[in-house]
Amino acid sequence: MTSSGFSSSRNAAPSLLGRLFKPALGLAVALAAASAFAAGPASMKIGTVVWIGYGPFYVADALDLYKKYNLKVSLQVFNDPALIPSAMASGALDGAMLTYDQVVGQVAGGKAQKVVMPIDYSNGGDAIVAESSITKVTDFKGKKVGFNPLSPSDFLLSYALKTNGMTDKDIVAVNMTPEGVPAAMASGQMPIGVTYEPSLSQILGQGDGKKFKVVFSSRNAPGLIADVLVFDDKAIKAKPAEIAGIMKAYLDGLAYMKAKPDESARIIGKFMGVSAKEVKEQLLGVYNIPLAEMPKAFVKAKETTSYFASGEIIGQLLKAKGQITAVPPIETTFDAQFVTALTKK
């Protein structure tokens, strides 16, 4: 199955694949699934960006792993992740792959968009890079920093500044897409940039790897930049079987990546426009969450891999920047029923 999009650009074992859902979600999903199969494949449009953490979805797309669940899924690729939530709200998309901070912002703004499945969290794949003479975040003061507003890059930068006693008023913010950062830094126009893979590797590879370096990355804040599968309440109520099928196909893709890493790297590289070797390198910067660990995201805990911990930090940062007026109750940002059903024996 080929991918289509608005523009081109951002472990589960095989034994999970045939697992049935349990009540109460189980009966509804089973009945919906039976009806769906009788009616033929259901079409679903899912918004995404080119990002290494979405590799299992790219594998599922290339191998049409959705077919097993009577689905025809089209990945709609965006250059700017900030445009995806509004596209979903308008009905142009059935669901989306977003970062959790986007979900917090949408819910705070009155949108009923909820996380149904954790996908990954960035573990160095998002980073603030700078000229070699800049060695720490406090060196950013008074300097130009290129980043995409209202995106994971913006959030990472805000967190880095806050933890170093600074605010965005201490820098000269320059609006640009993650893909535009490498060229701006290579030209000498931008001493500091915030981006993610594959743009990150493009920057670090310049000047024999000595011209730029990572000053702060998502590895400094595990779980804060978390990628999630999101649907709004209407879709959750109207299309439970389809959502469950997409999640199962994702797990199939993740299992395939474990079983056939070389072939998977080739598939993912083709989608992302990079080599298989680069895919393997970039995968080191993310952590795809296996099914067994997914429930932890929905449980109250102090670790930032829990939405209750990371969501509060995210919400306070967004509020401080004036992007939201109040932090929403964290439990309104997710619906754990699908993960709960999948993990039941």
Backbone hydrogen bonds in HBPLUS format (Angstrom, degrees):
<---DONOR---> <-ACCEPTOR-->    atom                        ^
c    i                          cat <-CA-CA->   ^        H-A-AA   ^      H-
h    n   atom  resd res      DA  || num        DHA   H-A  angle D-A-AA Bond
n    s   type  num  typ     dist DA aas  dist angle  dist       angle   num
A0007-SER N   A0077-VAL O   3.11 MM  70  5.96 152.8  2.19 168.1 170.5     1
A0016-LEU N   A0013-ALA O   3.03 MM   3  5.91 172.1  2.03 129.4 131.9     2
A0017-LEU N   A0014-PRO O   3.12 MM   3  5.65 162.3  2.15 118.7 123.4     3
A0019-ARG N   A0016-LEU O   3.15 MM   3  5.45 167.9  2.17 117.3 120.4     4
A0026-GLY N   A0022-LYS O   2.60 MM   4  4.21 140.0  1.75 127.5 124.8     5
A0029-VAL N   A0025-LEU O   2.95 MM   4  6.10 165.1  1.97 162.6 167.2     6
A0030-ALA N   A0026-GLY O   2.90 MM   4  6.02 162.5  1.93 151.4 156.7     7
A0031-LEU N   A0027-LEU O   2.97 MM   4  6.14 165.6  1.99 153.9 157.0     8
A0032-ALA N   A0028-ALA O   2.96 MM   4  6.06 159.4  2.00 145.0 151.6     9
A0033-ALA N   A0029-VAL O   2.74 MM   4  5.85 155.4  1.80 149.8 157.1    10
A0034-ALA N   A0030-ALA O   3.00 MM   4  6.19 158.0  2.05 146.1 151.3    11
A0035-SER N   A0031-LEU O   3.08 MM   4  6.30 159.4  2.12 146.2 151.5    12
A0036-ALA N   A0032-ALA O   2.88 MM   4  6.06 152.7  1.95 145.4 153.7    13
A0037-PHE N   A0033-ALA O   2.94 MM   4  6.17 160.6  1.98 154.2 157.7    14
A0038-ALA N   A0034-ALA O   3.26 MM   4  6.45 151.8  2.35 139.9 147.0    15
A0039-ALA N   A0035-SER O   3.16 MM   4  6.42 139.9  2.33 140.2 150.8    16
A0039-ALA N   A0036-ALA O   3.07 MM   3  5.10 125.2  2.38  95.4 109.7    17
A0040-GLY N   A0036-ALA O   3.04 MM   4  6.19 119.5  2.42 143.3 158.8    18
A0040-GLY N   A0037-PHE O   3.35 MM   3  5.18 149.0  2.46  94.0 102.7    19
A0042-ALA N   A0070-ASN O   3.03 MM  28  6.48 158.6  2.08 144.5 141.6    20
A0072-LYS N   A0042-ALA O   2.78 MM  30  5.83 157.0  1.84 152.7 148.3    21
A0044-MET N   A0072-LYS O   2.94 MM  28  6.23 155.9  2.00 146.6 148.5    22
A0074-SER N   A0044-MET O   2.85 MM  30  6.25 163.6  1.88 165.8 171.3    23
A0094-ASP N   A0045-LYS O   2.80 MM  49  5.30 153.1  1.87 142.3 151.6    24
A0095-GLY N   A0045-LYS O   3.33 MM  50  6.73 148.8  2.43 154.5 156.5    25
A0046-ILE N   A0074-SER O   2.98 MM  28  6.25 164.1  2.00 155.7 160.6    26
A0076-GLN N   A0046-ILE O   2.81 MM  30  5.83 166.2  1.83 144.0 148.9    27
A0047-GLY N   A0095-GLY O   3.02 MM  48  6.41 163.0  2.04 140.2 139.1    28
A0097-MET N   A0047-GLY O   2.87 MM  50  6.09 152.2  1.94 153.3 160.5    29
A0048-THR N   A0076-GLN O   2.90 MM  28  5.97 150.3  1.99 159.4 153.6    30
A0078-PHE N   A0048-THR O   2.85 MM  30  6.13 157.9  1.89 157.7 163.9    31
A0054-TYR N   A0051-TRP O   2.99 MM   3  5.73 161.8  2.02 123.1 128.8    32
A0055-GLY N   A0052-ILE O   3.08 MM   3  5.49 151.5  2.16 120.0 120.5    33
A0057-PHE N   A0054-TYR O   2.93 MM   3  5.52 130.5  2.18 118.0 130.6    34
A0058-TYR N   A0054-TYR O   3.22 MM   4  6.61 148.9  2.32 146.2 155.3    35
A0058-TYR N   A0055-GLY O   2.97 MM   3  5.02 117.8  2.37  98.3 114.4    36
A0059-VAL N   A0055-GLY O   2.95 MM   4  6.27 152.1  2.02 156.3 164.5    37
A0060-ALA N   A0056-PRO O   2.96 MM   4  6.15 159.1  2.01 141.2 147.2    38
A0061-ASP N   A0057-PHE O   2.85 MM   4  6.03 146.6  1.96 141.3 150.8    39
A0062-ALA N   A0058-TYR O   2.97 MM   4  6.17 164.9  1.99 146.9 150.0    40
A0063-LEU N   A0059-VAL O   2.98 MM   4  6.09 161.9  2.01 155.2 159.8    41
A0064-ASP N   A0060-ALA O   2.93 MM   4  5.48 106.6  2.48 129.4 143.3    42
A0065-LEU N   A0060-ALA O   2.91 MM   5  4.78 154.4  1.98 134.2 141.9    43
A0064-ASP N   A0061-ASP O   3.32 MM   3  5.03 153.7  2.40  95.4 102.9    44
A0067-LYS N   A0064-ASP O   3.27 MM   3  5.81 156.4  2.32 111.1 116.5    45
A0069-TYR N   A0066-TYR O   2.84 MM   3  5.43 146.9  1.95 115.6 125.5    46
A0071-LEU N   A0066-TYR O   3.22 MM   5  5.18 150.8  2.31 125.8 129.7    47
A0070-ASN N   A0067-LYS O   2.94 MM   3  4.94 156.2  1.99 116.2 114.4    48
A0083-LEU N   A0080-ASP O   3.13 MM   3  5.84 165.7  2.15 120.6 124.9    49
A0084-ILE N   A0081-PRO O   3.21 MM   3  5.52 156.8  2.26 109.3 115.8    50
A0087-ALA N   A0083-LEU O   3.30 MM   4  6.47 150.1  2.39 144.3 152.8    51
A0087-ALA N   A0084-ILE O   3.04 MM   3  5.08 117.9  2.44  99.3 115.2    52
A0088-MET N   A0084-ILE O   2.98 MM   4  6.28 151.4  2.07 157.3 165.5    53
A0089-ALA N   A0085-PRO O   2.90 MM   4  6.17 156.9  1.95 147.1 154.1    54
A0090-SER N   A0086-SER O   2.95 MM   4  6.09 142.1  2.09 141.3 150.4    55
A0092-ALA N   A0087-ALA O   3.03 MM   5  5.33 128.4  2.31 168.2 168.7    56
A0091-GLY N   A0088-MET O   3.10 MM   3  5.25 150.8  2.19 103.3 112.2    57
A0096-ALA N   A0230-VAL O   2.96 MM 134  5.27 151.5  2.05 147.6 153.4    58
A0230-VAL N   A0096-ALA O   2.80 MM 134  5.27 168.0  1.81 165.7 168.1    59
A0098-LEU N   A0228-VAL O   2.97 MM 130  5.47 153.9  2.04 156.3 161.3    60
A0228-VAL N   A0098-LEU O   2.74 MM 130  5.47 165.3  1.76 163.4 167.4    61
A0102-GLN N   A0099-THR O   2.93 MM   3  5.48 133.3  2.15 112.5 124.6    62
A0100-TYR N   A0226-ALA O   2.74 MM 126  5.50 149.5  1.83 157.9 167.6    63
A0103-VAL N   A0100-TYR O   3.06 MM   3  5.07 116.4  2.48  95.2 110.5    64
A0104-VAL N   A0100-TYR O   3.03 MM   4  6.39 161.4  2.07 156.2 160.2    65
A0105-GLY N   A0101-ASP O   3.08 MM   4  6.27 159.1  2.12 143.5 148.8    66
A0106-GLN N   A0102-GLN O   2.91 MM   4  6.16 154.7  1.97 148.7 155.7    67
A0107-VAL N   A0103-VAL O   2.89 MM   4  6.09 169.4  1.90 161.0 162.9    68
A0108-ALA N   A0104-VAL O   2.97 MM   4  6.07 157.1  2.02 145.5 152.4    69
A0109-GLY N   A0105-GLY O   3.11 MM   4  6.25 132.1  2.35 133.4 145.4    70
A0109-GLY N   A0106-GLN O   3.05 MM   3  5.03 129.0  2.32  93.1 107.2    71
A0111-LYS N   A0106-GLN O   2.95 MM   5  5.32 158.6  1.99 150.3 143.2    72
A0110-GLY N   A0107-VAL O   3.00 MM   3  5.12 162.9  2.03 108.5 112.0    73
A0233-ASP N   A0112-ALA O   2.95 MM 121  5.77 140.1  2.11 157.8 169.5    74
A0114-LYS N   A0231-PHE O   2.83 MM 117  5.65 177.9  1.83 154.4 153.9    75
A0231-PHE N   A0114-LYS O   3.11 MM 117  5.65 156.1  2.17 155.3 156.7    76
A0115-VAL N   A0333-THR O   2.95 MM 218  6.33 163.2  1.97 136.9 138.4    77
A0335-ASP N   A0115-VAL O   2.81 MM 220  5.99 162.9  1.84 166.8 161.3    78
A0116-VAL N   A0229-LEU O   2.86 MM 113  5.84 170.2  1.87 165.5 167.5    79
A0229-LEU N   A0117-MET O   2.91 MM 112  5.22 167.1  1.92 158.1 162.3    80
A0119-ILE N   A0227-ASP O   2.83 MM 108  5.36 157.1  1.88 153.8 148.7    81
A0289-ILE N   A0119-ILE O   3.06 MM 170  5.89 151.7  2.14 132.6 141.4    82
A0120-ASP N   A0227-ASP O   3.33 MM 107  5.23 155.4  2.39 126.3 131.9    83
A0227-ASP N   A0120-ASP O   2.76 MM 107  5.23 154.2  1.83 145.2 154.0    84
A0121-TYR N   A0287-TYR O   3.15 MM 166  5.54 145.7  2.27 132.5 141.3    85
A0287-TYR N   A0121-TYR O   3.05 MM 166  5.54 146.2  2.17 147.2 157.7    86
A0122-SER N   A0225-ILE O   2.90 MM 103  5.68 166.3  1.92 173.3 173.4    87
A0123-ASN N   A0285-GLY O   2.58 MM 162  4.74 153.8  1.65 138.2 138.4    88
A0125-GLY N   A0285-GLY O   2.97 MM 160  4.28 129.3  2.24 137.1 122.2    89
A0197-GLU N   A0125-GLY O   3.09 MM  72  5.71 139.3  2.26 149.3 161.2    90
A0218-SER N   A0126-ASP O   2.98 MM  92  5.52 154.4  2.05 155.2 153.2    91
A0127-ALA N   A0195-THR O   3.01 MM  68  5.90 168.4  2.02 168.3 171.0    92
A0195-THR N   A0127-ALA O   3.15 MM  68  5.90 160.4  2.19 163.8 165.4    93
A0128-ILE N   A0216-PHE O   2.70 MM  88  5.26 168.3  1.72 173.2 173.7    94
A0215-VAL N   A0128-ILE O   2.90 MM  87  5.83 172.5  1.90 167.4 169.6    95
A0129-VAL N   A0193-GLY O   2.84 MM  64  5.45 156.9  1.90 165.4 169.7    96
A0193-GLY N   A0129-VAL O   2.92 MM  64  5.45 163.2  1.95 156.6 161.2    97
A0130-ALA N   A0213-LYS O   2.95 MM  83  5.68 156.7  2.00 155.3 160.8    98
A0213-LYS N   A0130-ALA O   2.98 MM  83  5.68 154.6  2.05 154.6 162.2    99
A0131-GLU N   A0191-PRO O   3.02 MM  60  5.56 134.8  2.23 151.6 161.9   100
A0134-ILE N   A0131-GLU O   2.90 MM   3  5.64 162.0  1.93 127.1 132.7   101
A0132-SER N   A0211-LYS O   3.14 MM  79  5.77 139.7  2.31 150.5 144.1   102
A0139-ASP N   A0136-LYS O   2.93 MM   3  5.49 152.2  2.01 114.2 123.2   103
A0140-PHE N   A0137-VAL O   2.90 MM   3  5.54 165.6  1.92 122.3 126.4   104
A0143-LYS N   A0140-PHE O   2.87 MM   3  5.42 162.9  1.90 146.5 146.4   105
A0142-GLY N   A0170-ASP O   2.70 MM  28  5.91 164.4  1.72 156.2 161.9   106
A0172-VAL N   A0143-LYS O   2.91 MM  29  5.59 168.7  1.92 141.3 137.5   107
A0145-VAL N   A0172-VAL O   2.92 MM  27  6.07 152.9  1.99 152.5 151.3   108
A0174-VAL N   A0145-VAL O   2.92 MM  29  5.78 153.8  1.98 153.4 146.2   109
A0146-GLY N   A0192-ILE O   2.96 MM  46  6.36 165.2  1.98 146.8 145.6   110
A0194-VAL N   A0146-GLY O   2.89 MM  48  6.24 149.4  1.98 170.2 177.3   111
A0147-PHE N   A0174-VAL O   3.04 MM  27  6.37 158.6  2.09 168.3 171.7   112
A0176-MET N   A0147-PHE O   3.00 MM  29  5.35 157.8  2.05 124.5 127.9   113
A0154-ASP N   A0151-SER O   3.05 MM   3  5.20 118.2  2.45 102.0 116.2   114
A0155-PHE N   A0151-SER O   3.08 MM   4  6.44 159.5  2.13 154.2 160.0   115
A0156-LEU N   A0152-PRO O   2.87 MM   4  6.07 163.9  1.90 152.1 156.1   116
A0157-LEU N   A0153-SER O   3.02 MM   4  6.16 162.1  2.05 147.2 152.2   117
A0158-SER N   A0154-ASP O   2.94 MM   4  6.15 160.5  1.98 148.3 153.9   118
A0159-TYR N   A0155-PHE O   2.96 MM   4  6.19 159.4  2.00 151.5 156.6   119
A0160-ALA N   A0156-LEU O   2.93 MM   4  6.14 158.2  1.97 148.8 155.0   120
A0161-LEU N   A0157-LEU O   2.90 MM   4  6.12 163.5  1.93 155.6 159.6   121
A0162-LYS N   A0158-SER O   2.94 MM   4  6.09 165.5  1.97 148.5 152.9   122
A0163-THR N   A0159-TYR O   3.00 MM   4  6.12 165.6  2.02 150.2 153.8   123
A0164-ASN N   A0161-LEU O   3.03 MM   3  5.18 148.1  2.14 102.2 112.2   124
A0166-MET N   A0161-LEU O   2.73 MM   5  4.71 160.4  1.77 143.9 141.0   125
A0165-GLY N   A0162-LYS O   3.07 MM   3  5.15 158.6  2.12 115.3 113.3   126
A0170-ASP N   A0167-THR O   3.00 MM   3  5.66 165.5  2.02 118.4 123.2   127
A0171-ILE N   A0168-ASP O   3.40 MM   3  5.59 166.7  2.42 104.0 107.9   128
A0180-GLY N   A0177-THR O   2.97 MM   3  5.14 139.2  2.14 102.8 114.8   129
A0181-VAL N   A0178-PRO O   3.39 MM   3  5.48 150.7  2.48  99.1 107.0   130
A0184-ALA N   A0180-GLY O   3.28 MM   4  6.42 161.3  2.31 150.8 156.4   131
A0185-MET N   A0181-VAL O   2.98 MM   4  6.14 156.9  2.03 159.9 165.7   132
A0186-ALA N   A0182-PRO O   2.90 MM   4  6.04 154.4  1.97 147.2 155.1   133
A0187-SER N   A0183-ALA O   3.02 MM   4  6.14 145.9  2.14 144.9 152.3   134
A0190-MET N   A0184-ALA O   3.26 MM   6  5.55 137.7  2.45 129.6 125.9   135
A0188-GLY N   A0185-MET O   3.15 MM   3  5.22 150.8  2.24 100.4 109.3   136
A0199-SER N   A0196-TYR O   2.97 MM   3  5.73 114.8  2.41 142.7 139.5   137
A0200-LEU N   A0196-TYR O   3.18 MM   4  5.11 144.4  2.32 102.8 109.7   138
A0202-GLN N   A0198-PRO O   3.30 MM   4  6.65 150.7  2.39 146.1 154.5   139
A0203-ILE N   A0199-SER O   3.12 MM   4  6.46 150.6  2.21 151.0 157.4   140
A0204-LEU N   A0200-LEU O   3.07 MM   4  6.37 171.2  2.08 156.5 158.3   141
A0205-GLY N   A0201-SER O   2.99 MM   4  5.94 134.1  2.21 140.1 150.3   142
A0206-GLN N   A0203-ILE O   3.13 MM   3  5.61 165.6  2.16 115.3 119.9   143
A0209-GLY N   A0206-GLN O   3.05 MM   3  5.43 138.1  2.24 105.5 117.0   144
A0210-LYS N   A0207-GLY O   3.06 MM   3  5.59 165.4  2.08 116.6 121.4   145
A0220-ASN N   A0217-SER O   2.90 MM   3  5.64 160.1  1.94 118.8 124.9   146
A0221-ALA N   A0218-SER O   3.02 MM   3  5.11 157.6  2.07 103.0 110.2   147
A0224-LEU N   A0221-ALA O   3.16 MM   3  5.78 164.4  2.19 136.1 140.4   148
A0236-ILE N   A0232-ASP O   3.04 MM   4  6.31 159.5  2.09 155.7 162.3   149
A0237-LYS N   A0233-ASP O   3.00 MM   4  6.20 154.7  2.07 149.4 154.9   150
A0238-ALA N   A0234-LYS O   2.87 MM   4  5.98 152.3  1.94 146.4 155.2   151
A0239-LYS N   A0235-ALA O   2.72 MM   4  5.34 155.1  1.78 146.9 151.0   152
A0243-ILE N   A0239-LYS O   3.07 MM   4  6.27 162.9  2.10 153.3 157.9   153
A0244-ALA N   A0240-PRO O   2.95 MM   4  6.09 161.4  1.98 147.0 152.4   154
A0245-GLY N   A0241-ALA O   2.91 MM   4  6.09 149.6  2.01 141.6 150.2   155
A0246-ILE N   A0242-GLU O   2.97 MM   4  6.26 154.1  2.03 149.2 155.3   156
A0247-MET N   A0243-ILE O   3.08 MM   4  6.34 159.7  2.12 149.9 155.1   157
A0248-LYS N   A0244-ALA O   2.96 MM   4  6.21 154.1  2.02 146.2 153.5   158
A0249-ALA N   A0245-GLY O   2.88 MM   4  6.08 157.0  1.93 148.3 154.7   159
A0250-TYR N   A0246-ILE O   2.97 MM   4  6.20 149.7  2.06 143.8 152.1   160
A0251-LEU N   A0247-MET O   3.05 MM   4  6.37 156.3  2.11 145.8 151.5   161
A0252-ASP N   A0248-LYS O   2.86 MM   4  6.18 146.1  1.98 144.7 155.0   162
A0253-GLY N   A0249-ALA O   2.89 MM   4  6.19 151.5  1.97 144.6 152.2   163
A0254-LEU N   A0250-TYR O   2.88 MM   4  6.22 149.1  1.97 148.1 157.2   164
A0255-ALA N   A0251-LEU O   2.91 MM   4  6.11 155.2  1.97 144.2 150.5   165
A0256-TYR N   A0252-ASP O   2.91 MM   4  6.15 150.7  2.00 145.5 153.8   166
A0257-MET N   A0253-GLY O   3.01 MM   4  6.26 149.0  2.11 141.5 149.4   167
A0258-LYS N   A0254-LEU O   3.20 MM   4  6.54 146.8  2.32 142.0 150.0   168
A0259-ALA N   A0255-ALA O   2.97 MM   4  6.23 154.9  2.03 146.7 154.0   169
A0260-LYS N   A0256-TYR O   2.73 MM   4  5.73 160.6  1.77 155.0 159.7   170
A0264-SER N   A0260-LYS O   2.94 MM   4  6.03 159.3  1.98 155.0 161.9   171
A0265-ALA N   A0261-PRO O   2.92 MM   4  5.99 153.3  1.99 141.5 148.2   172
A0266-ARG N   A0262-ASP O   3.13 MM   4  6.42 150.0  2.22 143.4 151.1   173
A0267-ILE N   A0263-GLU O   3.03 MM   4  6.33 158.4  2.08 149.2 154.7   174
A0268-ILE N   A0264-SER O   2.87 MM   4  6.07 172.3  1.87 159.5 161.1   175
A0269-GLY N   A0265-ALA O   2.88 MM   4  5.84 154.7  1.95 139.6 147.5   176
A0270-LYS N   A0266-ARG O   3.05 MM   4  6.23 149.8  2.14 143.7 150.7   177
A0271-PHE N   A0267-ILE O   3.24 MM   4  6.58 156.6  2.30 147.1 152.7   178
A0272-MET N   A0268-ILE O   2.93 MM   4  6.17 158.2  1.97 152.1 158.5   179
A0273-GLY N   A0269-GLY O   2.72 MM   4  5.60 128.3  1.98 142.5 154.7   180
A0274-VAL N   A0269-GLY O   2.94 MM   5  4.75 150.1  2.03 133.2 139.0   181
A0279-VAL N   A0275-SER O   3.01 MM   4  6.37 148.9  2.11 145.7 154.8   182
A0280-LYS N   A0276-ALA O   3.11 MM   4  6.42 160.2  2.15 149.4 152.6   183
A0281-GLU N   A0277-LYS O   3.13 MM   4  6.43 150.4  2.22 143.2 151.4   184
A0282-GLN N   A0278-GLU O   2.86 MM   4  6.06 160.0  1.89 152.0 157.3   185
A0283-LEU N   A0279-VAL O   2.89 MM   4  6.06 146.5  2.00 151.8 160.9   186
A0284-LEU N   A0281-GLU O   3.24 MM   3  5.64 150.5  2.34 104.9 113.1   187
A0285-GLY N   A0282-GLN O   2.89 MM   3  5.46 160.9  1.93 116.8 123.2   188
A0286-VAL N   A0283-LEU O   3.33 MM   3  5.54 169.9  2.34 109.4 110.7   189
A0293-GLU N   A0290-PRO O   2.93 MM   3  5.57 145.5  2.05 118.5 127.9   190
A0294-MET N   A0291-LEU O   3.09 MM   3  5.17 146.2  2.21 104.0 114.0   191
A0296-LYS N   A0293-GLU O   3.18 MM   3  5.77 143.8  2.32 115.7 124.7   192
A0297-ALA N   A0294-MET O   3.08 MM   3  5.83 152.4  2.15 123.7 129.6   193
A0298-PHE N   A0295-PRO O   3.06 MM   3  5.61 147.6  2.16 114.3 122.5   194
A0299-VAL N   A0296-LYS O   3.26 MM   3  5.25 164.6  2.29 105.2 109.8   195
A0307-TYR N   A0297-ALA O   2.91 MM  10  5.52 176.1  1.91 141.9 143.2   196
A0306-SER N   A0303-GLU O   3.01 MM   3  5.80 162.6  2.04 122.3 126.0   197
A0309-ALA N   A0306-SER O   3.12 MM   3  5.46 133.0  2.35 104.9 116.1   198
A0310-SER N   A0306-SER O   2.96 MM   4  6.22 169.3  1.98 169.0 165.5   199
A0311-GLY N   A0307-TYR O   2.65 MM   4  5.00 143.0  1.78 125.6 138.1   200
A0313-ILE N   A0309-ALA O   3.34 MM   4  6.64 162.5  2.37 147.9 152.1   201
A0314-ILE N   A0310-SER O   2.84 MM   4  6.01 168.1  1.85 155.8 159.7   202
A0315-GLY N   A0311-GLY O   2.79 MM   4  5.83 163.6  1.82 144.2 149.6   203
A0316-GLN N   A0312-GLU O   3.02 MM   4  6.14 160.4  2.05 146.2 150.8   204
A0317-LEU N   A0313-ILE O   3.05 MM   4  6.27 155.7  2.11 148.7 155.3   205
A0318-LEU N   A0314-ILE O   2.90 MM   4  6.17 164.3  1.93 158.5 162.8   206
A0319-LYS N   A0315-GLY O   2.89 MM   4  6.04 152.8  1.97 145.6 153.6   207
A0320-ALA N   A0316-GLN O   2.93 MM   4  6.06 156.1  1.99 142.5 148.9   208
A0321-LYS N   A0317-LEU O   3.09 MM   4  6.34 140.3  2.25 141.9 152.1   209
A0323-GLN N   A0318-LEU O   2.90 MM   5  5.21 144.0  2.03 167.1 160.1   210
A0322-GLY N   A0319-LYS O   2.99 MM   3  5.03 156.7  2.04 103.9 111.1   211
A0332-THR N   A0329-PRO O   2.94 MM   3  5.65 160.2  1.98 122.0 128.5   212
A0333-THR N   A0330-ILE O   2.95 MM   3  5.48 165.8  1.97 120.2 124.2   213
A0340-THR N   A0336-ALA O   2.95 MM   4  6.07 164.0  1.98 161.0 166.3   214
A0341-ALA N   A0337-GLN O   2.98 MM   4  6.10 154.5  2.05 141.1 147.4   215
A0342-LEU N   A0338-PHE O   3.01 MM   4  6.25 155.5  2.07 145.2 151.9   216
A0343-THR N   A0339-VAL O   2.99 MM   4  6.15 148.8  2.09 149.2 156.9   217
